Amino acid sequence: MTNPRPIRIVHVVTELGPAGGGVASWLRQVLRSIDRGRFHFDFLVHGASPAPEEDEVRALGSRVWRCPRPLYLWKYPWALVRTLRRAGPYDIIHSHVLFSGLVLRLARLAGVPIRIAHSHSDVGGFRVDGDPIRGPVIGWMNRWLARDATLRLACSRRAAAALFGRLPGPTPRLVYYGIDLTPFAASVDRVAIRAELGLPADAFVVGHVGRFQPQKNHEFLIEIAAALREREPRARLLLVGDGPLRPAMERRVRDRGLGAAVVFAGARSDVPRLMLGAMDVFVLPSHYEGLPLVGIEAQAAGLPCVLSDVITEELDVVPGLIGRMALGRPAADWAQAILGRRRERSSEAAREALERVRSSAFNMEQGVRLLEAIYEEVGSRRGVGSGSR
């Protein structure tokens, strides 16, 4: 008897490194955890320069294909179809980008039978506001999406409504992000970690993790830092991440005279360690999100959180840790709310928070099992994954 061949899936993403954001981080974690004997992942990326994270992906048996960005309309369709035909055949294409309508239309032309559109943003590129160019383009994308997606997934109810809310057809299925909880059970040396970052041992540290792009609202974070310093001289803002707006934010910190009050830690692979060892409160004043993984990670670390009120309440795994503020409120009000959530951290409360996350749908193990079940379900309808190797 021959063994069934693995279901072959190609994921379409912006990038696999930090520029790919939480989606790329989640997919790398899924790849580590999924049964690679039953499911084979490849990745099609749109960044010109390879990211270091691609080395791990290849080491786990996946291939990484590159395409020009879709702005190059005279190149993109041919490049994508050619890649899918040469690298395939694939059973499933799983698209995580804003232009999934175009991707799935081209995948249909390339003969990929199962085409998944996955929404990861609650606003993002879907707002056109009467734009005479983007409006018609998004209109075409939506028509292709309604016609060519064989399955619709979303990371939250808001993300589902943003991409699929006005389209005819089936209701999208929710697939919540999962995180690997192992690092959150580790013991850390808070004094040593703070010293490594240049933070005083007795500082009150407000942490943020996110790529430096407009969505994350770093400019307002710096205003919050200034307001915090007026009320608490020991306050520090720890910014973890990188991106195109970082130089401008560094200049803004200098111009505001905040100096050592704001620490730029850069892109890091040890976010759980920094949350456990350096942060006292986590803040996320984003303009929009799908369902931010860092909010789940902060709860797993037992951190009190102050979030913008646009972030979906599906994030609230440990409700006692969550506070929300309207983005229209001044920085002084945010600072006061952050100081109001300051409290002594107890190991017992942190363990309880971690167990709450472990038993939720945001546990990576549960999320991967759900994704495996979805792939097998849609694959069985098309008879894929049942041939011999």
N, C-alpha and C positions, 0 to 999 in steps of 0.2 A: 504493500500500500504506500502511495506517495503522500508526502506531507503537503498540506495546502500552501500555496505561495503566499507571501505577505501582500497585504493591500498596499499599493504604491500611491503615496500622497505627495503632492508638491504644494508647499506653502508659499504664498506670494506676500512679501513684506517689503517695507521701505528699506530697512537695513537690519542686520543681526547684532550690531553693536549698540552703544548708547544712543545713537541717533534714532534707533528703532523704538526707543522708549520701553514702556512696560510690556507692550505686545511682544517685542523681541525677547525680553527677559523671561516672560511666561513661556514662550515657545521653546526656549532653550531648556527650561526646567521640565517641560512636558517631554522633550526628547530624551532627557536623562532617565525619566521615570516610566515611559511607555514600553510595552512589550515589543522590542524591536525585531523579534522573530515573527510577529504577526502583522506589524505595521512598519513600512519603510518610509521615512521622511526624506525629501529633498527640499531645497529652499531656492526660490527665485527672488533675487534682491535687486534694488534699483540704485544702489550707491556705486559710484565709480571706483572708490578706494576700498580694498578689503578691510574688514574690521578684525581685530585680534580674536574676537569671539568665534570667528569662523573656523579657527583651528580646532577648537573643542568639538564643534559641530561635525567636522570632517572625521575627527578621531572616533566619533560615535557612529560612523558609517554612512553619514549623509553627504550628498553632493550639494555644492552651492553654484548656482548659475546666475549670471549677471545680464541685466537688460538695461538699455538706455532709459532715462526717465521719460514718462509719457508726454512731457512737453514737446519732445521731438516726434511730432505726429507723423512725419514722413519716414521715421525709422521704427518706431515702437511696435506697430501692429505686426510687421514682418519679423522683427526680432523675436517677439514673444511667441508667435505661431511656430517659427522655425525651431526655437529652443524646446518647446513642448513636444514637437514631433521628433526631434533628434534625441532628446534626453529620455523620452517616454518609451513605451506607452505608460501613461499614468491612469489609475482608476479614479482618482479624486484630485481636484484642484481646490485648495482652501485659501481664499483670498481675504487678506486682512487690511487692505488699503482703501483709501477713500474712493478710488476710481474702479471699484470692483465691477461695476457694470461693464466697462470696457474690457477688463481682464476676462470676465466670464463669457462675454460675446466672442472674444478671440479664442478662448479655450474650447468653446463649442465648435468653432471652425476647425480647430486642431484635433477634434475627435475625442476630447476628454468627456466621459459619460456622466460623471458626478461633479457638480460645480457648486461650491459652498461660498456664500457671501457672509462675512462675519463683521458685524458692526462693533467698533470699540470706542466710539465717541458719541457724546450726547448732543454736540453741535458741530464743531469742527468745520469741515469743508462743505457741509450740507446747507449752510446759510448763504443765500444768494442775494437777498434784499434788492431785487429788481436789477441786478447787474446785467447789462445788455449782452455780455459775452458769456459769463459764467452761467447765467440763467438757462439759456438754451442748451449749453453743454451738460449741465446737471440734469436737464430734462431728458436728453438722450440717454445719459447714464442710467437714469431711473427706468426708462422703458426697456433698456437692455437687461437691467437687473431683474425686472418683473418677468421677463421672458426667458432669460437664460440661467438664472439661479435655480438649481434643483433642490437646494436646502438653504434656509436662512437661520443664522445664529446671531446672538448678541450677548454682550457681557453684562448688560443690565437692562431694565425696562426702559430707561431714558434713551439708552443707546439704540434699542430696538425701535423706539418711536422716531428717533432722528433719521434713520436710514430707510426704514420700511413702513413708517406710519401712514404714508399717503399712497402706498403701492397696493394694487389689488393682489390677492393671493393669500397663501397660508400665513398664519401667525408664526413669527420667528421663535425658535427655542432658545432658552437662556442657558448659557454655559459660563458659570462664574469662574473667574481666575482662581487658581489655587496657588499656594506657596509651600515651599519646603520648610517645615517647621523645625527641623533638626537644629539649625544654628541658634534658635531662640531658647533652647534648653541648656545652652552652654554657660559655664561660669566665666565671668569677665572681670578684669581688674580696671575699675572705673578711673582710678587715679592715673594709672599708666596710659590708658586710652586718651584721657583728657590731656595729659602731658604731651603725648604724641601729636595732638592737634593744636597745641599751643593754648589750651584752655586751662584756667586756674581750677584747682580741685574743688573749690567752693563756689564756682560760678553757677548761675542759673541759666541753663542752656536750652534755648528754643531751637528745635531742629526742623529742617525741611529737606526733602529729597525730591529732585525733579530736574528735568532738562531745562536749560536756560532758553526758553522760548516764550512768546507772549501769553500763551494759554496759562502758564504757571504763575504769572503776576508777581515776578520778582521785584519790580519797582515798588509795589505796595508792601512787600515783605521788608524792604529796607526802611520804609516809612514806619512800619511797626517796630522795627529794631530801634529807631530813633525815639519813638514814644516809650518803649520799654526802658531805655537808658535813663530817661527823665524820672522814671518811677522806681527803678531798681538798678543801681550802679553796677551790680554784679552780673547783670543780664548780658548774654552773648547770643548771637544768631549764628547757627551752624548751617551752612548751605552745602549740600552734597549734590554733585552733578556738574555737568558741563554743557556747552552749547553756544550758539552764535551770539546770544545777548550777554554772555559773561563779561567780556571786556567793558561793555557799557555799564554794567552793574558795579564792577570794581571801581570805575571812575566815579560813579554816583556815591559810593560809600566814602571815597576820599573827599569828594566835594562836600558831603554832609559832615565831615569830620568825625566819622564813626570809628575809623582806624581798627583797633583790635576788637571792637565790639562785634564785628562781623568776620567770620572765618569761612573762607572758600576752600572746601576740602577736595573739590574736583570729583570726577567720576570714580566711584569706588565699587569694588566687588564684595566688600564686607559690610554692607548696610546693616544687617542684623546686629553685628558687633558694635557698630557706632550707635545704634538705637539703644542697645542695652547698656553701653558703657559711657556714652557721652551726653545723651539727651535727657531732659527733664519733662519737656512738653513738646508735642509735635504739632506743627501748624501747616495748613494747606489752603491758601486763599485763591484757588484756581478759578478762572473765569468759566471753565467747563471741564468736564471729565466724563469718561465712560463709566469705569469703575476702577479707581486708582489702587493698584496693588500696594503702594506704599502705605495707604490707610489701613489695610489688613495687617501689613507687617508691623506698623506702629502699635496696633492693638495686641498682636502676638508678643510684642516686647513689653506690654503693660503700660504704655505711655498714654497719659491724658492727651486728647486731641482737640484742636480747635480748627474746624473746617468751614469753608464757605457753604452757604445754604443751597447752592446749586448742585452740590454733590449728592448723588442718590442715597437714600436712607437704607438701601440694600447693603451698604457698607457697614452698618451698625451691628457688628457681631457681639461686641461688649458694650451695650448702651451706656453703662456708667462711665465709660472713658470718653464718650463723644459729646462735644459741644459744637454748636453751629452759630455762625455770624453772617449777617447780610453783607454783601460786598459794598453796599452803599454806605455802610457805617464808617466813620473816620478811624484812622489808625489808632488814635488814643483809646477808642472803645475796644478795638481788638487787643491792644496791649493790656487793658484792664481785664478782659476776659481770660487772657493767657495767664496773667498773674493770679486770677481767681481759681485757676485749675492747678496751681502749684501746690504740691503736697509731698509729704515724705513717702518715698516709694518703699513698699514692703515686698519681700520675696514671696510671701503668701499670696498677696493680691496679684502679683505678676504670674505666679503659677496658675492661679485660677483663670486669669485672662487667657493664658496660653491654652489651657484645656478647653475653654469656650471656643477658641478658634479651631482647635484640633477636631472638635466634634461638629464643626460647621461644614457647609458646602465649599468653604475656601481652603480646606485641607487639600494639598496637592494630590494626595493619593485618591481622594474621592473625585476630584476634578478629572484626573487622568482616566479613571475607570468609566466615568460618564462619556468622555470623548471617545474612548475605545468602543463603547457600546453604540455610539452614534455612527462611527465609521463602519462597524460591522453591520448595523441595521441598514444603512443606505447601500452598503456594498452587496448585501444579500439580495436586495431588490434587483440589482443589476448583474448578479452572478459573478462578482469579482472576488478575488481572494480564494477561489475554490479549485483552481487548476493545480497542476503539479509544478514543482520548482524546476 
